Amino acid sequence: MRLSPVAQAYRAYGRVNRRPDKRSAIGRRLWSYL
């Protein structure tokens, strides 16, 4: 599955901004479907 540019940017942002946030966990799961 290839990642969309938005998903790649979101992953890069998540890597920089490492906070144990429920919203980001949900967001990461949503982005994984793009």
Residue pairs with C-beta under 8 A, 6 or more apart in sequence:
3 11
3 34
4 34
6 31
6 34
7 31
7 32
7 34
10 27
10 28
10 31
11 28
11 31
14 24
14 28
17 24
